[in-house]
Amino acid sequence: MKSRLSNCITAITVFAALVVPIGLAAQHDPPRNTPRYSLTILDTLGGCCGIGHGINHAGAIAGAAVPPNNADLHAAIWRRSITSDLGTLGGPNSNTAEEQVINDREVVAGFSDTSTPDPNGEDFCFFATNLVCLPFLWSKGALTPLPTFGGTNAQASGINNRGEVVGVSETPNVDACSPNFLQVEAAVWWDGLISELPPLPGDPDGVAFAINDDGDVIGISGCATGVIHAVVWRRGAPIDLGSLGGEMFNIPGGINNRGQIVGQSDLAGDTTHHAFSWDKGVMTDLGTLAGYGASVGNGINNRGQVVGFGDNGVSQVALVWEGGVATDLNTLIAPNPDWFLAEALSTNDRGEITGYALSNSTGLVRAFVLAPCERNPAATRCELSGEAESAAANAVKSFPTVKQSALTTEARLWVSPRMRMGTKKQWSQLSGKTAQ
């Protein structure tokens, strides 16, 4: 059973479809200094699907994949393309959030359902099990649960190289502004202890998404049925990042060690959103590709390279921004009419990128990793002739029109919402607007 708040939220007017063809500072043709990439499709845990959420400096990837039963979802780690199951906390499912979920020591932050039914009927993990959801740390094969603020559920969504973990936890208090039954607050875990990051003055709730090595934390502050502010906590104090003109949904995605932040922000009128970058108090519109009215910035590395995707309400495409210019990642790989790169979620300082791809022939959803060809010019599928580049472009242009219909039933189930669902998307979806 869903909570009374969830039932109330579903009655909110759905926002307009994001199909306005805006193309600020964007193009399909790659700029000269954008590297081409070699593509590797990663294995699953024996089931249909997988997705890469975060990548560390050494190239280890954390995400989620489906086991052989094609019914559950497990957090996973890929090291040298070998897939390992992180397990669960007693329930059937586990997952990681997005972007900065694995550090350079290969410690992973995530969340899992347990075997205990939620007393308020909540689905905090978004696995459709209505079981208690708890945060965890995974290290060297061991899964360790983390505490809450006294409420029932919590999620861990980010970790830095100092081992500090951030996320969200319920308190014991009932809250009409929460996307769930109980109040939620942004949380930091250190050495097994939990502490709160306060929301902006006047806001009831907060959620933390990621933390850099200086301890700067990004997240949201506000009310799931009202205005959501993008914030950064510095020395524990929240700072409003502002917006691109909209008021409702401003959500950060990633932060680097230079304090640069990317995410999504509504434009004036709150009918669509664009990827943004934020640096030293200034928010900049990163634009989108022609034909994709909306865009999202998911991750940023210390070189300032941004990854994310463009969305037109029917299909989406993985993007990389270099020097403020958006480029379709499918145009930067060798011809591959089968795999279409739908979303880029994380990039490391070596320029490696992970996310998920869709198969035109099988309907599968799989994690991928892109490696810049400049690091290995002799790598297979790095060099394209002019004729091959033309073929690749034609394949890319034709794929988005059929890729959604090509998905198998299992692939549709896992790509949305369960495989990709963290608190960020939970707030947005329950509030009537899909934040990809």
C-alpha positions in Angstrom: 0.0 0.0 0.0 1.3 3.5 -0.8 1.3 6.1 1.8 -1.4 8.8 1.9 1.2 11.3 0.7 2.1 9.3 -2.4 -1.6 9.0 -3.2 -2.0 12.8 -2.8 1.1 13.5 -5.0 -0.2 11.5 -7.9 -3.1 13.9 -8.2 -0.8 16.8 -8.9 -0.9 18.1 -12.5 1.7 16.4 -14.7 4.2 18.9 -16.2 4.3 19.4 -20.0 6.1 16.9 -22.2 9.7 18.0 -22.7 9.8 18.2 -26.5 10.7 21.9 -27.2 13.5 21.7 -29.8 16.0 24.0 -28.1 19.7 23.8 -29.2 21.8 26.3 -27.3 25.5 25.8 -27.7 25.0 22.3 -29.0 25.7 20.3 -32.1 25.9 16.8 -33.5 29.3 17.2 -35.2 32.1 16.6 -32.7 34.5 19.6 -32.1 38.1 18.9 -33.1 39.4 18.5 -29.5 36.8 15.9 -28.5 38.3 12.4 -28.3 36.8 9.4 -30.0 36.2 6.4 -27.8 36.3 2.7 -27.8 33.1 1.0 -26.6 32.9 -2.0 -24.2 29.6 -3.5 -23.3 29.7 -5.0 -19.8 28.3 -8.3 -18.7 25.4 -8.6 -16.3 25.0 -11.0 -13.4 23.3 -13.6 -15.7 20.1 -11.7 -16.3 18.8 -9.4 -19.0 20.2 -6.0 -18.0 22.8 -3.8 -16.3 23.7 -0.2 -15.8 27.0 1.6 -14.8 26.4 4.3 -12.3 29.9 5.5 -11.2 33.5 5.1 -12.3 36.6 5.7 -10.2 40.1 6.8 -11.3 41.3 3.3 -12.0 38.3 2.5 -14.1 36.3 0.3 -11.6 32.6 0.7 -12.1 29.8 0.4 -9.6 26.1 0.1 -10.7 23.4 -2.6 -10.8 22.7 -5.7 -12.8 20.0 -8.4 -13.0 20.7 -11.9 -11.8 19.6 -15.0 -13.7 16.0 -15.0 -12.3 15.3 -11.7 -14.2 13.1 -10.8 -11.3 15.5 -9.0 -8.8 18.2 -6.3 -9.0 21.6 -6.4 -7.3 24.3 -3.8 -6.8 27.3 -4.8 -8.8 30.9 -3.8 -9.4 32.9 -4.2 -12.7 36.7 -4.5 -12.4 38.6 -5.2 -15.6 35.2 -5.9 -17.2 34.5 -8.7 -14.7 31.1 -8.4 -13.0 30.8 -9.1 -9.2 27.6 -9.2 -7.2 27.6 -7.0 -4.0 24.7 -8.9 -2.5 21.8 -7.6 -0.3 21.0 -6.9 3.3 18.6 -9.8 3.5 16.0 -8.7 0.9 15.8 -9.7 -2.8 17.2 -6.4 -4.1 20.1 -3.9 -3.8 21.2 -0.9 -5.9 23.6 2.1 -6.0 22.6 5.6 -6.7 24.4 7.5 -9.6 27.6 9.2 -10.4 29.9 9.2 -7.3 29.1 5.9 -5.7 32.6 4.3 -5.8 35.8 5.7 -4.5 39.4 5.0 -5.5 39.7 2.3 -2.7 36.8 0.5 -4.4 34.5 1.2 -1.5 30.9 1.4 -2.8 27.9 3.2 -1.2 24.4 1.9 -1.9 21.1 0.7 -0.5 19.2 -2.5 -0.2 15.8 -3.8 0.9 15.8 -6.1 3.9 13.4 -9.0 4.8 11.3 -6.7 7.1 8.0 -5.2 5.8 7.9 -1.5 6.0 5.5 -0.6 8.9 4.1 2.4 6.9 3.8 0.5 3.6 6.5 2.7 2.0 8.6 1.6 -1.0 11.7 3.7 0.0 14.1 1.6 -2.1 11.7 1.8 -5.1 11.9 -1.9 -5.7 8.1 -2.4 -5.4 8.6 -4.7 -2.5 7.5 -2.4 0.4 10.3 -3.7 2.5 12.5 -1.7 4.9 15.3 0.0 2.9 18.7 0.5 4.5 22.0 2.2 3.3 25.2 0.2 3.1 28.9 0.3 2.5 30.6 -2.5 0.5 34.3 -3.1 0.8 36.4 -6.2 0.1 33.4 -8.4 -0.2 31.6 -7.3 2.9 28.3 -5.4 3.0 27.8 -3.2 6.1 24.5 -1.5 7.0 24.5 2.1 8.1 22.2 3.7 10.8 19.3 6.1 10.3 18.1 9.2 12.1 15.6 7.0 14.0 13.2 6.6 11.1 12.6 3.4 9.3 14.5 3.9 6.0 17.6 5.5 4.5 19.7 5.4 1.3 23.4 6.1 0.8 24.1 7.9 -2.5 27.7 9.1 -2.6 31.2 8.5 -1.2 34.5 10.4 -1.4 38.1 9.2 -1.1 38.1 10.0 2.6 35.4 7.4 3.1 32.7 10.0 4.0 29.3 8.9 2.8 26.2 11.0 2.0 22.5 10.3 1.4 19.2 10.6 3.0 17.5 9.2 6.1 14.0 9.3 7.5 13.4 10.7 11.0 10.6 9.5 13.3 8.4 12.5 12.3 5.4 12.4 10.0 5.9 15.0 7.2 3.4 16.1 4.5 6.3 17.5 2.4 8.2 14.2 2.2 7.8 12.0 -0.8 7.2 9.2 1.7 5.3 9.0 5.0 8.1 10.2 7.3 10.3 13.3 7.2 13.6 12.9 5.3 16.9 14.8 5.9 20.2 14.9 4.2 22.7 12.7 6.0 26.5 12.2 6.3 28.0 9.0 7.6 31.5 8.9 8.9 33.1 5.9 10.7 29.6 4.4 11.2 28.1 7.5 12.7 25.3 9.6 11.2 24.9 13.4 11.3 22.4 15.8 9.7 23.0 18.4 7.0 20.3 21.1 7.6 18.0 22.2 4.7 17.7 25.8 3.6 16.0 28.1 6.1 12.2 27.5 5.8 12.6 24.2 4.0 11.4 21.1 5.8 13.4 18.4 4.0 16.7 17.7 2.4 18.6 15.0 0.5 22.3 14.7 -0.2 23.5 13.1 -3.5 27.3 13.4 -3.7 30.4 14.6 -1.8 33.8 15.6 -3.1 37.2 15.1 -1.4 37.0 18.5 0.3 33.8 17.6 2.0 31.5 19.8 -0.2 28.1 18.0 -0.5 25.4 18.5 -3.2 21.8 17.8 -2.9 18.3 19.3 -2.7 16.3 21.2 -0.1 12.6 21.8 -0.2 9.3 20.1 -0.4 8.3 17.2 -2.7 4.9 18.9 -3.4 6.4 22.3 -4.0 9.7 24.1 -4.8 12.9 22.0 -4.8 16.2 23.9 -4.5 19.6 22.7 -5.7 22.1 23.2 -2.9 25.7 22.7 -1.9 26.7 22.3 1.7 30.1 23.9 2.5 31.3 23.4 6.1 27.9 22.0 6.8 26.0 25.2 5.7 23.6 25.0 2.7 24.0 27.4 -0.2 21.2 27.8 -2.8 22.7 27.3 -6.3 19.9 29.3 -8.0 18.3 28.3 -11.2 18.1 28.9 -15.0 14.9 30.8 -14.5 12.5 28.1 -13.3 11.3 27.6 -9.7 10.2 24.0 -9.3 12.9 21.4 -10.1 16.5 22.3 -9.7 18.6 19.2 -9.1 22.4 18.8 -8.9 24.0 15.7 -10.4 27.7 15.7 -9.7 30.5 17.7 -8.1 34.3 17.6 -8.7 37.2 18.4 -6.4 37.3 22.0 -7.8 33.9 22.6 -6.5 32.3 22.7 -9.9 28.8 21.3 -10.0 26.5 20.0 -12.8 22.9 19.0 -12.8 19.5 20.0 -14.3 17.5 23.2 -13.8 14.1 24.3 -15.0 13.9 27.2 -17.5 11.5 30.0 -17.0 7.9 28.7 -16.9 9.0 25.3 -15.5 8.0 23.3 -18.7 11.4 22.0 -19.5 14.9 21.8 -18.0 18.5 22.1 -19.2 21.8 20.8 -18.0 23.7 23.4 -16.0 27.2 23.9 -14.7 27.8 26.0 -11.5 31.1 27.5 -10.6 32.0 30.2 -8.0 28.4 31.2 -7.6 27.4 31.4 -11.3 25.1 28.9 -12.9 25.5 28.5 -16.7 23.1 26.9 -19.1 24.8 24.0 -21.0 22.1 23.7 -23.6 21.0 20.6 -25.4 21.0 19.0 -28.9 18.6 20.1 -31.6 15.6 17.8 -31.4 16.0 17.2 -27.7 14.2 19.8 -25.7 15.6 18.8 -22.3 19.0 17.9 -21.1 20.6 16.7 -17.8 24.2 16.9 -16.5 25.0 13.8 -14.5 28.7 13.9 -13.8 31.8 16.1 -14.0 35.5 15.2 -13.7 38.3 17.4 -12.4 39.1 18.4 -16.0 35.6 20.0 -16.3 34.3 17.4 -18.8 30.6 16.9 -18.3 28.4 13.9 -19.1 24.7 13.4 -19.2 21.9 13.1 -21.8 19.4 14.9 -23.9 15.7 13.9 -23.8 12.7 14.7 -26.1 10.0 12.8 -24.2 10.2 9.9 -26.6 13.9 9.0 -26.7 17.1 10.1 -25.1 20.8 10.2 -26.1 24.0 10.2 -24.2 25.9 13.4 -24.3 29.4 14.8 -23.4 30.1 18.5 -23.0 33.6 19.8 -23.8 34.2 23.5 -23.5 30.4 24.0 -23.0 29.6 22.2 -26.3 27.3 19.2 -26.2 28.1 16.3 -28.5 26.2 13.0 -29.1 28.5 10.2 -27.8 27.2 7.9 -30.5 29.0 10.0 -33.1 32.3 9.5 -31.2 32.4 5.7 -31.4 33.1 3.4 -34.4 30.0 2.3 -36.4 27.8 0.1 -34.2 24.2 -0.2 -35.4 23.3 -2.5 -32.6 24.2 -0.6 -29.4 22.8 2.9 -28.8 24.3 5.0 -25.9 21.3 6.3 -24.1 22.7 7.9 -21.0 26.2 8.8 -19.7 26.2 8.8 -15.9 29.8 9.3 -14.7 33.3 10.2 -16.0 36.7 10.0 -14.3 39.8 12.1 -14.8 41.1 9.8 -17.5 38.0 10.6 -19.6 36.5 7.2 -19.2 32.7 7.2 -19.2 30.0 4.8 -18.0 26.3 4.6 -18.3 23.8 2.4 -20.1 23.2 1.4 -23.8 20.2 -0.1 -25.5 20.4 -2.9 -28.0 18.4 -2.6 -31.3 18.6 -6.3 -32.1 17.9 -7.9 -28.7 16.1 -5.2 -26.7 18.6 -5.5 -23.8 19.8 -2.7 -21.5 23.5 -3.0 -20.6 26.2 -1.1 -18.8 29.0 0.3 -21.0 32.4 1.9 -20.6 34.0 4.3 -23.1 37.8 4.7 -23.1 39.4 7.6 -25.0 41.2 6.5 -28.1 44.0 9.0 -27.4 45.1 6.8 -24.5 45.4 3.8 -26.8 45.4 4.9 -30.5 45.8 1.3 -31.6 42.7 0.1 -29.8 40.2 -1.8 -31.9 37.3 0.3 -33.2 39.0 3.7 -32.6 39.9 4.8 -36.1 37.1 5.7 -38.5 37.4 6.4 -42.2 35.2 9.1 -43.8 32.9 6.4 -45.2 32.7 4.7 -41.8 31.9 8.0 -40.0 29.0 8.6 -42.4 27.6 5.1 -41.8 27.9 5.6 -38.0 26.1 8.9 -38.2 23.3 7.3 -40.2 22.9 4.5 -37.7 22.8 7.0 -34.9 20.1 9.1 -36.5 17.9 6.1 -37.2 18.2 4.3 -33.9 16.3 6.6 -31.5 13.1 6.3 -33.5 12.9 2.5 -32.9 14.9 1.9 -29.7 12.1 2.2 -27.2 9.8 -0.2 -29.1 12.7 -2.7 -29.5 13.1 -3.1 -25.7 12.1 -6.5 -24.3 9.6 -6.6 -21.4 12.4 -7.4 -19.0 14.5 -4.4 -20.3 11.6 -2.0 -19.9 11.1 -3.2 -16.3 14.6 -2.7 -15.3 15.6 0.5 -17.1 12.7 2.4 -15.6 12.2 2.9 -12.7 13.8 0.3 -10.6 17.3 0.1 -12.0 17.8 3.8 -12.1 15.8 4.8 -9.1 17.4 6.8 -6.3 16.0 9.4 -4.0 16.6 12.1 -6.6 14.4 10.5 -9.2 11.9 9.4 -6.5 11.2 12.9 -5.5 10.8 14.1 -9.0 8.6 11.2 -10.2 6.3 11.3 -7.2 5.9 15.0 -7.6 4.5 14.6 -11.1 7.6 15.3 -13.2 10.2 12.8 -14.5 13.7 13.9 -13.8 15.9 11.6 -15.8 
